[in-house]
């Protein structure tokens, strides 16, 4: 079963693909398997942004300001993250081997106040505005992950770091496709329609004035695999369709057709 799930690594070039993390307890077979979402990697106007690494193969620990995190994979609850914590863990001086942000399992239904929402947006913007040499992943919280974190905290409380000798958890991403490959020639679909105005009917449509009404239906997030549905601009797309229907009725009557053309454009990017 573990081997079958690891095959998902072979399509890692798409940042929206879910990959699989293996939490392996030292001296035992794989203890926990869970899905993870990688922080986007992108190049914008020649600037390298986002997480630039993929592979994980070190022991996991939990974040603490004064903890020894060198060459460890740090687990951090996203609900407790601040900009200072992010700057701390992505600093090259820390020598951290990887970062795992845990997301609440009820994040789709739990209400978020304005202060937390603003904080989350600022952290997301920070993660997308810098080049991070460390692999960064997001994992939705679950019982297995909570047990892993509890065991790690117990080890740290005893004054020892999680290692092979202390029964730590080795966090691994396996699979021959665990590399970041660029997405070439992405396919984007734009939908459009036009209502011809009175001037466009009398003369060439290209010479008539045109009003463009646009909206987008795509979504984007620090972890593209978590950006699902149309919640990002669902209202904008709905308003565009409502306006198209309303103006369509107006333009259908010859005596009420205004002069300009109207272009309705729903973009996918």
N, C-alpha and C positions, 0 to 999 in steps of 0.2 A: 504493500500500500504506500509506504513512504517513497519507494522508487517511482511509483506512478505519479505522485503529486509533484515530485521534483522535476518532472518533465515540463512543468509549466515554466521553468526557467528559460527554456529554449526560445521564448518569444519576448524576452525582456527588452528588445529594442523598442517596443511600444510602451511608453511610460504609463499607460493606463492599465496594463496587464497586471493582474494580481500575482505576486510571487509567493513563495513558501519559505517560512523560516523554520528551522529545526532547532529546538532547545534540547540539547543532549546532556543528560546528567553524567558527570564523570564516573567511569566504571560501570555504566549501564547502557542499554540500548536507548534509542530515541525516546524521550519522555513526552515531548509535546510538539505538535505540528500546528502551525497557524498561518493564515494569510497575511500578507503585508503589502503596503503600497509605497512605492519609492517616490521620494521628492523629485520633482521634475528636473531634468537637465536640459538646458537650452543655450543657444548662442544668439545674442541679439545685437545687431550692429557691431559685430566683432568682439563683443564682451561675453565671456564665459560665465554663465550664471547657474545657480542651483547646485545640486549634488553632483560631483564629478567622478565619484567612485561607486562601485556596485557591490563588491564582494565583502562578505562578513565571515570571519572565522576566528573569533576570540571569545573569551569568557565575559559573561554579562554581569553588570553591576547596576546599582541605582544611583541617581544623582544626589549629591550633597555638596554644598559649597567647599567644604574642607576635605572631601574624600579623595583618595588616591584613585584616579581614573585612567592613568597612563596605560595604553594598549588594551583598554577594556571597551566593551560595547555598553553604552550608558542608556538605561531605560528611564524615561521621564514622562510622568502624566501630563498630557497637554493642558489639562485644566489648571495646572499649577505653574505653567511656563510663563516667564516674563522675558522681556527683551534682553535683560542683563544675563539671564540664564542661557539664552540662545547664543549671545556673544561669547559667553564663557566656554560653552562646549564646542563651538566651531573654531575656537582659537587654535592655531597650529601649535602653540606652546604647550597645550594640554596633551597632545599626542594621543587623543582618543581614537579608538579603532572603528567606532560606529555609534550612531545615535538612533534610538527607537523612541518615537513619541507615541504614547498610548492614548487612544481616543475613547471617550465613554461609550459604552455599548448602547445607551439610550439616547445618543446625540441627535437622532432624527425626531424624537418626540419630546425631549426635555426642553423646557423653555430656557432661553439664555437672555440675561439682562443686558442692557445697552452697554454697560461698562465692560463686561466680559467680551461682548461682541466686538467692541472697538479694540480691545487688547488682542483678540485673536486675529483681527485684520492686520494690525500693526506687525504681529509676529510673522504672519504669512508674507506680508510685503518685505520684511527683512530677509526671510529665507529665499525669496525670489530675486533679491536685489544684489546678492553677493555670490562669489564663487566659493563653494565649500568642498574642500578636499576629502572630507569624511563622508562615507555612505550614510544617508539619512532615510529612514523608513517610518511609516505610520502603521500602527496595528490597532485594531479595535479590541478593546478590553474583553476578556473572557475569563472563565474560571481557571483554566490552565495557566494563563498569564499571571493572574492574581496569586496563584500558588507559587509560581516561579519567583515573583517579586518578594513574597513572604519568606521564602527560603533564603533568598539573597540577603534580605534585611537581617534575618537571624544570624547568618554567617558574619555579617559586618558588625553586629552587636557584640559578637564574641571576640572582636578585635582582630579578625583575620580577613584577608581579601578573598573573593571567590576565585579559586584556581582548581586545577586538577587534583591537587593534594587535599583541598578542603571540600571537595564534592561540589564544585561550582558548576554552573550551566554553560556549556559551550554553545554559542549561537552561530549557526552555519547556514549559508545559502549555497545549495549545490546545484549542479546541472551544467551541461556543456554550453548552454546559452547564457550563462550569467555574466554577460558583458553588455556594456552600453553601446549600442549601434545606432547611428542616426536614422531617422525616418526620412526617406528620400521621396520626393514628389508626392506630398500628402494630397489626398483628394478632398476638396471642399465643394459642397453643393450650395449654390445661391438660388433662391426662388424669387421670381419677379413677375410683375404684370403691369400693364399700362392702360390708362383710360385716355382716349384721344379727346382733346378739347375742341372748341369750335374753330379756333385758328388751325389746329392740326388737321381738321376735316377739310377745311377750305384749301389748305396749302400742304406742302410737304411736312410730315410730322416732325422731321429733324429741325425745321426752321421755327417751330412754335415753341413758346416758353414752356418749360417743364418744371413741375414741383416734385421733388423726390421725398418720399416718406419711407424711412428705413428703421429696421430693428434687427437684432441678432438672436439666433436660437441656440448658439453653442454655449458651452459652459467651460470654466477653467478654474483650477485650484492648484495649490502647492503640490498636491498629490492628484494628478489627473484621474486616476482610477476611482477617486472618491467624489469627483464632480459628475454626478449623474442627474438626469432629469432636466427640466427647463426652469428650475427655480431661480436661476441667475437672472434671467430676463423674460420669464414667462409672461409677465404682465405686458411688456413691450410688444411681444409677438401677438398677444391677444388684441391689444389696441390697434395694431396695424391691420389685422384681419377685420376688426369691427369697422375701421375707417374705410377699408376697401369695399365692404358691403354697403356702407352708407353712401359713399360717393358713387358706387356703381349704380345705385338707384337713381341718384341725381343725374348722372350722365346718360342714363338710359332714355330719358325724355328729351327729344330734340329741342324743345322750346326752353329747356333749363340748362343746357350744356354751357359751362363757363369756357373762357378762352383758353386757359393753359391745359397742357397735358398733365396727368398725375402718374408718377412712377412709384409703384410699391415694391420695395426690395427687402427681402428677408435673408440676411447673410449668415453663412456658416462659420465665420471667423471674424 
